[in-house]
């Protein structure tokens, strides 16, 4: 009975899998990342008894926009396609009588399939599946920092460099960019579909853990925490750098866009920054003089209303002024002696020359102090040089990384006839004009 049942099962399954199929994927919902392909069958179709895990040779595979299709044969990816359209699959190990060049060849291949399945008790010894990946951006992923995240605040104009804690919330998108990595390391063989909800917990925790190193890169760029909503592109790049190993190189996904709804610091940190900015503002003699003059005016009003008489109040005020070492007029004199930039020329015509009234930073901002008011870069000096790390230096070694100052290129010119080689730093052995040997006497710089 077992042999007869195997014969019957082998024959029926072999004949049922002779039909070619059409595999397709419906429009994927926004929360579906991977979906298994379906066979298209109508109510009138005779192809309803074939094995779900067999793709007959010559079958049609349809791929829609925003999808990536892979075919897995014996747990090995054999075909990948991201271009929309319909494709005929000819690499299947399951042949069809309808796909043979001749009837005789079709019968032979079908009989061979029957013998193979009979040796396995009537089952097909192959497993073939079609999977579709959603290549569009997965949107609506909300995030919020449950605890404050460290953020470094740098303001080189006033010499401010402190660490504060901020809270932020917003949304981000991510996208599958490498379906092969995603299949191998995340979803694997999916019975029906793999949704974003199954990955949400891991994605969110790894995203939040990458915020701190991303904020560190943002602060190094001189971007303040209050300006983060206007620098979402830079934040997305910083997050991708922080998540490159865990996401891009392991899961095959990358951050798309990041939008920030709000960023807040603690009241103590905000007061600390405001006080530091106010103190830094008073480094300008003119601002300090104006502040002192305002305080003196307020003191005069108070003295005029003194309960012991206005004369007594003004006497006390004068005594207090005598105790101070700096007067408003002294500060105004210091401010007048400070070089000011009058009628600055256009940015492309202004250079950072020592002794000039003003200088233009590489970011385009006009400045008068030693640091750029926009990006915080130091004012270049006449004999300065820029290291490969980006630091501007004046001495023989970089103050940031310690690299030595690059040596100037040597320039040669023949001392006999004045001939200059095409590459002045690499002259030939002999001058082609007069035949003189190039040596140290021909070195002009």
Secondary structure in CASP SS format (residue, H / E / C, confidence):
PFRMAT SS
TARGET T0000
AUTHOR 0000-0000-0000
METHOD secondary structure of the structure
MODEL  1
X C 1.00
X H 1.00
X H 1.00
X H 1.00
X H 1.00
X H 1.00
X H 1.00
X H 1.00
X H 1.00
X H 1.00
X H 1.00
X H 1.00
X H 1.00
X H 1.00
X H 1.00
X H 1.00
X C 1.00
X C 1.00
X C 1.00
X C 1.00
X C 1.00
X E 1.00
X E 1.00
X E 1.00
X C 1.00
X C 1.00
X C 1.00
X C 1.00
X C 1.00
X C 1.00
X C 1.00
X E 1.00
X E 1.00
X E 1.00
X E 1.00
X E 1.00
X C 1.00
X E 1.00
X E 1.00
X C 1.00
X C 1.00
X C 1.00
X C 1.00
X C 1.00
X C 1.00
X C 1.00
X C 1.00
X C 1.00
X C 1.00
X C 1.00
X C 1.00
X C 1.00
X C 1.00
X C 1.00
X C 1.00
X C 1.00
X C 1.00
X C 1.00
X E 1.00
X E 1.00
X E 1.00
X E 1.00
X E 1.00
X C 1.00
X C 1.00
X C 1.00
X E 1.00
X E 1.00
X E 1.00
X E 1.00
X E 1.00
X E 1.00
X E 1.00
X C 1.00
X C 1.00
X E 1.00
X E 1.00
X E 1.00
X E 1.00
X E 1.00
X E 1.00
X C 1.00
X C 1.00
X C 1.00
X E 1.00
X E 1.00
X E 1.00
X E 1.00
X E 1.00
X C 1.00
X C 1.00
X C 1.00
X C 1.00
X C 1.00
X C 1.00
X C 1.00
X C 1.00
X C 1.00
X C 1.00
X C 1.00
X C 1.00
X C 1.00
X H 1.00
X H 1.00
X H 1.00
X H 1.00
X H 1.00
X H 1.00
X H 1.00
X H 1.00
X H 1.00
X H 1.00
X H 1.00
X H 1.00
X H 1.00
X H 1.00
X H 1.00
X H 1.00
X H 1.00
X C 1.00
X C 1.00
X C 1.00
X C 1.00
X C 1.00
X C 1.00
X C 1.00
X C 1.00
X E 1.00
X E 1.00
X E 1.00
X E 1.00
X E 1.00
X E 1.00
X E 1.00
X C 1.00
X C 1.00
X C 1.00
X E 1.00
X E 1.00
X E 1.00
X E 1.00
X E 1.00
X E 1.00
X E 1.00
X C 1.00
X C 1.00
X C 1.00
X C 1.00
X E 1.00
X E 1.00
X E 1.00
X E 1.00
X E 1.00
X E 1.00
X E 1.00
X C 1.00
X C 1.00
X C 1.00
X C 1.00
X E 1.00
X E 1.00
X E 1.00
X E 1.00
X E 1.00
X E 1.00
X E 1.00
X E 1.00
X E 1.00
X E 1.00
X E 1.00
X E 1.00
X E 1.00
X E 1.00
X E 1.00
X E 1.00
X E 1.00
X C 1.00
X C 1.00
X H 1.00
X H 1.00
X H 1.00
X H 1.00
X H 1.00
X H 1.00
X H 1.00
X H 1.00
X H 1.00
X C 1.00
X C 1.00
X C 1.00
X C 1.00
X C 1.00
X E 1.00
X E 1.00
X E 1.00
X C 1.00
X H 1.00
X H 1.00
X H 1.00
X H 1.00
X H 1.00
X H 1.00
X H 1.00
X H 1.00
X H 1.00
X H 1.00
X H 1.00
X H 1.00
X H 1.00
X H 1.00
X H 1.00
X H 1.00
X H 1.00
X H 1.00
X H 1.00
X H 1.00
X H 1.00
X H 1.00
X H 1.00
X H 1.00
X C 1.00
X C 1.00
X C 1.00
X C 1.00
X H 1.00
X H 1.00
X H 1.00
X H 1.00
X H 1.00
X H 1.00
X C 1.00
X H 1.00
X H 1.00
X H 1.00
X H 1.00
X H 1.00
X H 1.00
X H 1.00
X H 1.00
X H 1.00
X H 1.00
X H 1.00
X C 1.00
X H 1.00
X H 1.00
X H 1.00
X H 1.00
X H 1.00
X C 1.00
X C 1.00
X C 1.00
X C 1.00
X E 1.00
X E 1.00
X E 1.00
X E 1.00
X E 1.00
X E 1.00
X E 1.00
X E 1.00
X E 1.00
X E 1.00
X E 1.00
X E 1.00
X E 1.00
X C 1.00
X H 1.00
X H 1.00
X H 1.00
X H 1.00
X H 1.00
X H 1.00
X H 1.00
X H 1.00
X H 1.00
X H 1.00
X H 1.00
X H 1.00
X H 1.00
X H 1.00
X H 1.00
X C 1.00
X C 1.00
X C 1.00
X H 1.00
X H 1.00
X H 1.00
X H 1.00
X H 1.00
X H 1.00
X H 1.00
X H 1.00
X H 1.00
X H 1.00
X H 1.00
X H 1.00
X H 1.00
X H 1.00
X H 1.00
X H 1.00
X H 1.00
X H 1.00
X H 1.00
X H 1.00
X C 1.00
X C 1.00
X C 1.00
X C 1.00
X C 1.00
X H 1.00
X H 1.00
X H 1.00
X H 1.00
X H 1.00
X H 1.00
X H 1.00
X H 1.00
X H 1.00
X H 1.00
X H 1.00
X H 1.00
X H 1.00
X H 1.00
X C 1.00
X C 1.00
X C 1.00
X C 1.00
X H 1.00
X H 1.00
X H 1.00
X H 1.00
X H 1.00
X H 1.00
X H 1.00
X H 1.00
X H 1.00
X H 1.00
X C 1.00
X C 1.00
X C 1.00
X C 1.00
X C 1.00
X C 1.00
X C 1.00
X C 1.00
X C 1.00
X H 1.00
X H 1.00
X H 1.00
X C 1.00
X C 1.00
X C 1.00
X C 1.00
X C 1.00
X C 1.00
X C 1.00
X C 1.00
X C 1.00
X E 1.00
X E 1.00
X C 1.00
X C 1.00
X C 1.00
X C 1.00
X C 1.00
X E 1.00
X E 1.00
X C 1.00
X C 1.00
X C 1.00
X E 1.00
X C 1.00
X C 1.00
X C 1.00
X C 1.00
X C 1.00
X C 1.00
X E 1.00
X C 1.00
X C 1.00
X C 1.00
X C 1.00
X C 1.00
X C 1.00
X E 1.00
X E 1.00
X C 1.00
X C 1.00
X C 1.00
X C 1.00
X C 1.00
X E 1.00
X E 1.00
X C 1.00
X C 1.00
X C 1.00
X E 1.00
X C 1.00
X C 1.00
X C 1.00
X C 1.00
X C 1.00
X C 1.00
X E 1.00
X C 1.00
X C 1.00
X C 1.00
X C 1.00
X C 1.00
X C 1.00
X C 1.00
X E 1.00
X C 1.00
X C 1.00
X C 1.00
X C 1.00
X C 1.00
X C 1.00
X C 1.00
X C 1.00
X C 1.00
X C 1.00
X C 1.00
X C 1.00
X C 1.00
X C 1.00
X C 1.00
X C 1.00
X C 1.00
X E 1.00
X C 1.00
X C 1.00
X C 1.00
X C 1.00
X C 1.00
X C 1.00
X E 1.00
X C 1.00
X C 1.00
X H 1.00
X H 1.00
X H 1.00
X E 1.00
X C 1.00
X C 1.00
END
